[in-house]
Amino acid sequence: MIEVLYFAWLRERVGERSEMIETGAATVAELVEELRTRSEAHALAFSDMTSVRVAIDQDLADMNASLAGVREVAFFPPMTGG
């Protein structure tokens, strides 16, 4: 089981802060494909991946990152500074 966390507008679109997922996905990209099929809200949240960042076990990662041994995947919009 992997805990999937959603932040900012992703949380608003999905309608949940987090969910536990039983997945066979080997990479973040495969997990995103699975999530898109969960509901229309998920499909909308992950429709434009250019505006989504990911962290695996609280470390920034990319879409090709392996999910082997991962406990947590977080999705969030790009961070801005100022």
C-alpha positions in Angstrom: 0.0 0.0 0.0 1.2 3.5 -0.9 -0.2 6.6 0.7 -0.9 9.2 -2.0 -1.1 12.8 -0.8 -2.6 15.7 -2.8 -1.8 19.4 -2.2 -3.3 22.7 -3.2 -5.5 22.6 -6.3 -4.9 18.9 -6.8 -6.5 18.2 -3.4 -9.4 20.5 -4.4 -9.9 18.6 -7.7 -9.6 15.1 -6.3 -11.6 16.0 -3.2 -9.3 14.3 -0.7 -6.1 15.1 1.1 -4.8 11.6 0.8 -5.8 8.0 0.0 -4.2 4.6 0.5 -3.6 2.9 -2.9 -3.0 -0.7 -3.6 -1.0 -0.5 -6.9 1.0 -2.6 -9.2 2.6 0.5 -10.7 6.4 0.3 -11.0 6.9 4.1 -11.6 5.2 7.3 -10.8 4.1 7.7 -14.4 2.3 4.3 -14.1 0.7 5.3 -10.8 -0.6 8.5 -12.5 -2.2 6.5 -15.2 -3.9 4.3 -12.6 -5.1 7.4 -10.7 -6.6 8.9 -13.8 -8.9 5.9 -14.1 -10.2 6.2 -10.5 -12.7 9.0 -11.2 -13.4 12.0 -13.3 -12.0 14.1 -10.6 -8.7 12.2 -10.7 -8.6 12.4 -14.5 -9.1 16.2 -14.3 -6.5 16.6 -11.6 -3.9 14.7 -13.6 -4.9 16.0 -17.1 -1.9 18.4 -17.4 1.2 16.9 -15.8 3.3 19.9 -16.8 1.9 21.7 -13.8 2.3 18.8 -11.3 5.4 18.0 -9.2 6.0 14.8 -7.3 7.8 13.8 -4.1 8.5 10.2 -3.1 8.9 9.7 0.7 9.4 13.5 0.9 12.1 13.7 -1.7 11.5 15.4 -5.0 11.4 12.9 -7.9 10.5 12.7 -11.5 7.8 10.7 -13.3 10.2 7.8 -14.2 11.1 7.3 -10.5 10.6 3.7 -9.2 8.0 3.0 -6.6 9.8 0.0 -5.2 9.7 0.1 -1.4 7.9 3.5 -1.5 5.5 4.4 1.3 4.3 7.9 0.3 3.9 9.7 -3.0 2.9 13.4 -2.9 1.5 15.5 -5.8 1.6 19.3 -5.7 1.8 22.3 -8.0 5.2 23.9 -8.7 6.5 26.0 -5.8 7.1 29.7 -6.2 9.4 31.8 -4.2 9.5 35.4 -3.4 
